[in-house]
Amino acid sequence: MKIGILTFNWAINYGAILQMYAEYRYLNKKNEVVVINYVPDYFYNMYNPKILDKPIEIKSTLKKLLQKFLNYKQHKKFKHFISNELSLTKKAKNRKELQEIINGLDLVIVGSDQVWNYDITKEYIRDYLLTDIKCNKISYAASLGKNHIKNELIYLFEKSLNDFDFVSLREKASINYLKQICKRDDFKLCVDPVFLLNKAEWKQLAEKSNYKLPRNNFILIYMLEYNDNLIKVARYLSKKYKIPAVSIEIPFISLRRIRKMRDIKKLHDVGPTDFLKLFLNAKYILTNSFHGTAFSLIFEKQFISFAHSTVNLRMENLLNLYGLNNVQITNTFNDDFALVEEILKKSKQTYDKQNKEIDNIVKNSKEFLNNAMNKIKTRSRDNYEK
């Protein structure tokens, strides 16, 4: 059976690329799998902004030139990873070309990631919902990005999702919400794809990196948004343990962020395998990212999760699955460094015991995928024999 994955393959984003890799790798063990290379200009331009605007603004142009210079190696490594680790279809830039690719597939799996978040996909939401596209359809750990959708999109979601053979999402609140809209009770909760692979499989991928590590012991920072408390903790740990702190920098960071972190080494040239190698070898990890938290847990590291201002619920849910309730550092931190030591100790202790809750949800997620694919395969064979 030939399967196509439809997700955000165009994103220069560690979480997006590594969850796509994990889903591809897991499915590819028993199937022929391709990533649908769907990249309308709207998405391409998100990560490849034009240098010159009209009218030309010198400050804006200089900033974009600096960002392009800083991110050049990073972008190059992302492209190399995608072309070497994944099998992509030919590029599709519009709905007609997308349909042509899908016509050559036995099954399309939509997700993971925020593929059903209108704030990201805009008018292309219909394509990620596969609206009026005839094919076998599954969603895996898809996300709305929030707990509700705009009123004007409700009918579109109802119509489109009722045409899916099997639906799974990554947030429980979204499942309950969409069940009511679609009048279906078979929607399932599935884990983020990075958990479909185990520690050994991720370590094997990390070992492909030839990135030069800062030194044997270092503090790793991975921030999606600047966080003063996180930087305070990094400086505290660096001073106490006499080890350096380094920061993986994301595309299009603000110059203000660079200025506020002058004493911390910033890494602008980190590719996906380098990202894994840094997480695998860090002494301590400080992050306000879901996938930063996920890989800290997968690699069984001592880490601290800091609350994100807008997308924190996923991190809280993940920490709770590991029994790490109420261990995030929030805005009420007030330089409580005793709390820092307590959280680091808790994160270390959590790996000493088997966590049945996370094991069960990973097992159920794999069963969802396997059962859905087997039923579609059986149905297709029966239809062919008729």
C-alpha positions as CSV (number, residue, x, y, z in Angstrom):
1,M,0.0,0.0,0.0
2,K,1.4,3.4,-1.0
3,I,0.8,6.0,1.7
4,G,1.2,9.8,1.5
5,I,1.7,12.0,4.5
6,L,0.3,15.5,4.2
7,T,1.8,17.9,6.8
8,F,4.0,21.0,7.0
9,N,7.0,19.7,5.1
10,W,7.9,23.3,4.2
11,A,8.5,24.5,7.7
12,I,12.1,25.3,8.9
13,N,11.1,24.2,12.3
14,Y,12.7,21.4,14.4
15,G,9.4,20.1,15.8
16,A,7.6,20.1,12.5
17,I,10.4,18.3,10.6
18,L,11.2,15.7,13.3
19,Q,7.6,14.7,14.0
20,M,7.2,14.3,10.2
21,Y,10.4,12.1,10.1
22,A,9.1,10.0,13.0
23,E,5.7,9.4,11.4
24,Y,7.4,8.6,8.1
25,R,10.0,6.3,9.7
26,Y,7.3,4.4,11.7
27,L,5.0,3.9,8.7
28,N,7.8,3.0,6.4
29,K,8.7,-0.1,8.3
30,K,5.9,-2.0,6.7
31,N,4.6,0.3,3.9
32,E,5.7,2.3,0.9
33,V,5.6,5.9,2.2
34,V,6.1,9.3,0.7
35,V,5.7,12.8,2.0
36,I,3.4,14.9,-0.1
37,N,5.5,17.9,-1.2
38,Y,2.8,20.4,-1.0
39,V,4.3,23.9,-1.0
40,P,2.1,26.8,-2.3
41,D,3.9,30.1,-2.6
42,Y,2.1,31.4,0.5
43,F,3.9,28.8,2.7
44,Y,7.3,29.0,0.9
45,N,7.4,32.8,1.6
46,M,6.9,32.2,5.3
47,Y,10.5,30.9,5.6
48,N,11.9,32.7,2.6
49,P,10.9,36.3,3.0
50,K,11.8,38.8,0.2
51,I,14.7,41.0,1.1
52,L,13.4,44.1,-0.7
53,D,10.0,45.5,0.2
54,K,8.0,48.1,-1.6
55,P,8.5,50.8,-0.6
56,I,12.1,50.0,0.4
57,E,12.8,50.5,4.1
58,I,16.5,50.5,5.0
59,K,16.1,49.2,8.5
60,S,13.8,46.3,7.5
61,T,16.0,45.4,4.6
62,L,19.2,45.3,6.7
63,K,17.4,43.2,9.3
64,K,16.3,40.7,6.7
65,L,19.8,40.5,5.2
66,L,21.2,39.8,8.7
67,Q,18.6,37.1,9.3
68,K,19.3,35.5,5.9
69,F,23.0,35.4,6.7
70,L,22.5,33.9,10.2
71,N,20.1,31.3,9.0
72,Y,21.8,30.3,5.7
73,K,23.6,27.2,7.1
74,Q,20.5,26.2,9.1
75,H,18.3,26.3,6.1
76,K,20.8,24.3,4.0
77,K,21.0,21.6,6.7
78,F,17.2,21.3,6.8
79,K,17.0,20.9,3.1
80,H,19.7,18.3,3.2
81,F,17.9,16.4,5.9
82,I,14.6,16.3,4.1
83,S,16.1,15.2,0.8
84,N,18.3,12.5,2.5
85,E,16.0,11.1,5.2
86,L,12.5,11.3,3.5
87,S,11.0,10.3,0.2
88,L,9.1,13.3,-1.2
89,T,6.7,13.4,-4.1
90,K,7.2,16.0,-6.9
91,K,6.3,19.5,-5.7
92,A,2.6,20.6,-5.8
93,K,1.9,24.3,-5.6
94,N,-1.8,24.3,-6.0
95,R,-4.9,22.2,-5.4
96,K,-5.0,20.7,-8.9
97,E,-1.4,19.5,-8.6
98,L,-2.1,18.1,-5.1
99,Q,-5.1,16.1,-6.4
100,E,-2.8,14.7,-9.2
101,I,-0.4,13.4,-6.6
102,I,-3.1,12.0,-4.4
103,N,-4.6,10.1,-7.4
104,G,-1.4,7.9,-7.3
105,L,-1.7,7.0,-3.6
106,D,-3.7,4.3,-1.8
107,L,-4.0,6.3,1.4
108,V,-3.4,9.9,2.6
109,I,-2.6,10.5,6.3
110,V,-3.1,14.1,7.3
111,G,-1.0,15.3,10.2
112,S,0.5,15.6,12.6
113,D,1.0,19.3,13.5
114,Q,-1.4,22.2,13.4
115,V,-2.7,21.2,9.9
116,W,-6.3,22.3,10.9
117,N,-5.3,25.7,12.4
118,Y,-6.9,28.3,10.1
119,D,-4.5,31.0,11.5
120,I,-1.7,29.1,9.8
121,T,-3.3,27.5,6.7
122,K,-5.7,30.4,5.8
123,E,-7.5,29.6,2.6
124,Y,-5.5,26.3,2.2
125,I,-7.4,24.8,5.1
126,R,-9.6,23.0,2.5
127,D,-6.6,21.2,1.2
128,Y,-5.5,20.0,4.6
129,L,-9.0,18.9,5.3
130,L,-9.0,17.1,1.9
131,T,-12.4,18.7,1.2
132,D,-14.0,17.2,-1.9
133,I,-10.9,15.2,-2.6
134,K,-11.8,11.5,-3.1
135,C,-9.3,9.1,-1.5
136,N,-8.8,6.9,1.5
137,K,-8.2,9.4,4.4
138,I,-6.8,9.2,7.9
139,S,-5.8,12.0,10.2
140,Y,-3.0,11.3,12.7
141,A,-2.6,13.5,15.8
142,A,-3.9,16.5,13.8
143,S,-4.4,19.8,15.7
144,L,-6.7,22.8,15.6
145,G,-4.1,24.8,17.5
146,K,-6.9,25.9,19.8
147,N,-10.1,24.5,21.3
148,H,-12.5,25.9,18.8
149,I,-12.9,27.0,15.2
150,K,-14.6,30.1,13.6
151,N,-18.3,29.8,13.1
152,E,-18.0,30.2,9.4
153,L,-15.7,27.1,9.3
154,I,-18.0,24.8,11.2
155,Y,-19.8,23.4,8.2
156,L,-16.6,22.9,6.3
157,F,-15.1,20.9,9.1
158,E,-18.3,18.9,9.6
159,K,-18.5,18.0,5.9
160,S,-14.8,17.3,5.5
161,L,-14.2,15.3,8.6
162,N,-17.2,13.1,8.0
163,D,-15.5,12.1,4.8
164,F,-12.5,10.7,6.7
165,D,-12.3,7.0,7.3
166,F,-10.5,7.4,10.7
167,V,-9.8,10.6,12.7
168,S,-7.3,11.1,15.5
169,L,-6.2,14.3,17.1
170,R,-3.5,15.3,19.6
171,E,-5.6,17.4,22.0
172,K,-8.5,15.9,24.1
173,A,-10.4,19.1,24.2
174,S,-10.4,19.2,20.4
175,I,-11.8,15.7,20.2
176,N,-14.7,16.5,22.4
177,Y,-15.4,19.7,20.5
178,L,-15.3,18.1,17.0
179,K,-17.3,15.0,18.1
180,Q,-20.2,17.4,18.7
181,I,-19.8,19.2,15.4
182,C,-19.4,16.0,13.3
183,K,-21.8,13.9,15.4
184,R,-19.3,11.1,15.5
185,D,-18.0,9.3,18.5
186,D,-15.0,7.4,17.0
187,F,-12.4,10.2,17.1
188,K,-9.3,9.1,19.0
189,L,-6.5,10.8,21.0
190,C,-3.0,10.0,19.7
191,V,0.4,11.0,20.8
192,D,2.8,13.3,19.0
193,P,4.7,11.3,16.3
194,V,8.1,11.8,18.0
195,F,7.0,9.2,20.6
196,L,6.4,6.6,17.9
197,L,10.2,6.1,17.9
198,N,12.1,5.0,20.9
199,K,15.3,6.5,22.5
200,A,17.6,4.1,20.6
201,E,16.1,5.1,17.2
202,W,16.5,8.8,17.9
203,K,20.0,8.2,19.2
204,Q,20.9,6.5,16.0
205,L,19.7,9.5,14.0
206,A,21.6,11.9,16.3
207,E,24.8,10.0,15.6
208,K,24.6,11.0,12.0
209,S,25.5,14.6,13.0
210,N,29.1,15.7,12.9
211,Y,28.3,18.9,14.8
212,K,31.1,20.0,17.2
213,L,29.7,20.0,20.7
214,P,30.5,23.0,23.0
215,R,32.3,20.7,25.5
216,N,31.6,17.6,27.6
217,N,29.1,19.3,29.9
218,F,26.9,22.2,28.8
219,I,23.5,23.8,29.5
220,L,21.3,23.7,26.4
221,I,18.7,26.5,25.9
222,Y,15.9,26.0,23.3
223,M,13.4,28.9,23.4
224,L,10.5,29.5,21.0
225,E,10.0,32.9,22.7
226,Y,12.3,35.0,24.8
227,N,11.9,34.2,28.5
228,D,13.8,36.3,31.1
229,N,13.4,33.6,33.8
230,L,14.9,31.0,31.6
231,I,17.9,33.1,31.0
232,K,18.2,33.8,34.7
233,V,18.2,30.1,35.4
234,A,20.8,29.4,32.7
235,R,23.1,32.0,34.2
236,Y,22.6,30.6,37.7
237,L,23.4,27.0,36.6
238,S,26.3,28.1,34.5
239,K,27.9,29.9,37.4
240,K,27.1,27.2,40.0
241,Y,28.4,24.3,37.9
242,K,31.0,26.2,35.9
243,I,29.7,25.0,32.6
244,P,28.7,27.1,29.5
245,A,25.2,27.7,28.3
246,V,24.4,27.6,24.6
247,S,21.2,28.5,22.8
248,I,19.8,26.8,19.7
249,E,18.4,29.8,17.7
250,I,15.2,29.5,15.7
251,P,14.7,31.2,12.3
252,F,13.9,34.9,12.3
253,I,14.8,35.7,15.9
254,S,14.6,39.3,17.0
255,L,17.7,41.5,17.3
256,R,16.4,42.4,20.8
257,R,16.7,38.8,21.8
258,I,20.3,38.7,20.6
259,R,21.2,41.8,22.6
260,K,19.7,40.4,25.8
261,M,21.7,37.2,25.5
262,R,25.2,38.6,24.8
263,D,26.9,36.4,27.3
264,I,25.3,33.2,26.0
265,K,26.7,31.5,22.9
266,K,24.1,31.4,20.1
267,L,24.0,28.5,17.6
268,H,22.6,29.6,14.3
269,D,23.8,26.6,12.2
270,V,21.9,23.7,13.9
271,G,20.2,21.2,11.6
272,P,17.7,18.5,12.6
273,T,20.3,15.8,13.4
274,D,22.5,18.4,15.2
275,F,19.5,19.4,17.3
276,L,19.1,15.8,18.4
277,K,22.9,15.5,19.2
278,L,22.8,18.6,21.3
279,F,19.8,17.3,23.3
280,L,21.4,13.9,23.7
281,N,24.6,15.3,25.1
282,A,23.5,18.3,27.2
283,K,24.0,18.1,31.0
284,Y,20.9,20.3,31.6
285,I,18.1,21.5,29.2
286,L,16.0,24.6,29.6
287,T,13.1,25.0,27.2
288,N,9.7,26.5,26.6
289,S,9.0,24.3,23.6
290,F,6.8,21.2,23.4
291,H,9.2,19.3,21.3
292,G,12.1,20.6,23.5
293,T,10.3,19.1,26.4
294,A,9.5,15.9,24.4
295,F,13.1,15.2,23.5
296,S,14.3,16.0,27.0
297,L,12.0,13.2,28.2
298,I,12.8,10.8,25.4
299,F,16.6,11.2,26.1
300,E,15.9,11.0,29.8
301,K,17.7,14.4,30.6
302,Q,17.6,16.7,33.6
303,F,15.5,19.6,32.3
304,I,13.2,22.5,33.2
305,S,10.2,23.4,31.2
306,F,9.2,27.0,31.2
307,A,5.6,28.1,30.5
308,H,4.9,29.5,27.0
309,S,2.6,32.5,26.8
310,T,0.3,31.0,24.2
311,V,0.9,27.3,23.6
312,N,1.5,25.9,27.1
313,L,-1.4,23.4,27.5
314,R,0.3,20.7,25.4
315,M,3.5,20.9,27.6
316,E,1.4,20.7,30.7
317,N,-0.4,17.6,29.4
318,L,2.8,16.0,28.4
319,L,4.5,16.7,31.8
320,N,1.4,15.3,33.6
321,L,1.7,12.0,31.6
322,Y,5.2,11.6,33.0
323,G,4.0,12.4,36.5
324,L,5.7,15.8,36.5
325,N,2.7,17.8,37.7
326,N,3.2,21.4,38.6
327,V,6.9,21.5,37.8
328,Q,6.9,24.3,35.2
329,I,8.5,27.6,35.9
330,T,6.0,30.4,35.3
331,N,6.0,34.2,35.6
332,T,5.7,33.9,39.4
333,F,9.2,32.4,39.6
334,N,10.7,35.3,41.7
335,D,14.3,34.0,41.5
336,D,13.4,30.9,43.6
337,F,16.6,28.9,42.7
338,A,15.7,26.3,45.4
339,L,12.8,25.5,43.1
340,V,15.2,25.1,40.2
341,E,17.2,22.4,42.1
342,E,14.0,20.7,43.1
343,I,12.6,20.5,39.5
344,L,16.0,19.1,38.2
345,K,15.9,16.4,40.9
346,K,12.3,15.5,40.0
347,S,13.1,15.2,36.3
348,K,15.9,12.8,37.1
349,Q,13.8,10.7,39.4
350,T,11.0,10.3,36.9
351,Y,13.2,8.0,34.7
352,D,13.8,5.6,37.6
353,K,10.3,4.1,37.3
354,Q,8.3,2.8,34.3
355,N,5.7,5.2,33.2
356,K,2.6,3.1,32.2
357,E,0.5,6.1,31.2
358,I,2.8,7.3,28.5
359,D,3.5,3.7,27.4
360,N,-0.2,3.0,27.1
361,I,-0.9,6.1,25.0
362,V,2.0,5.3,22.6
363,K,0.7,1.7,22.3
364,N,-2.8,2.9,21.6
365,S,-1.6,5.4,19.0
366,K,0.3,2.7,17.2
367,E,-2.7,0.4,17.3
368,F,-4.9,3.2,15.9
369,L,-2.6,3.6,12.9
370,N,-2.1,-0.1,12.3
371,N,-5.8,-0.9,12.6
372,A,-6.9,1.9,10.4
373,M,-4.4,1.0,7.7
374,N,-5.3,-2.7,7.9
375,K,-9.1,-2.0,7.5
376,I,-8.5,0.3,4.5
377,K,-6.2,-2.3,3.0
378,T,-8.8,-5.1,3.5
379,R,-11.6,-2.9,2.1
380,S,-9.5,-2.0,-1.0
381,R,-8.7,-5.6,-1.6
382,D,-12.3,-6.6,-1.3
383,N,-13.4,-3.9,-3.7
384,Y,-10.7,-5.0,-6.2
385,E,-11.8,-8.6,-6.0
386,K,-15.4,-7.6,-6.7
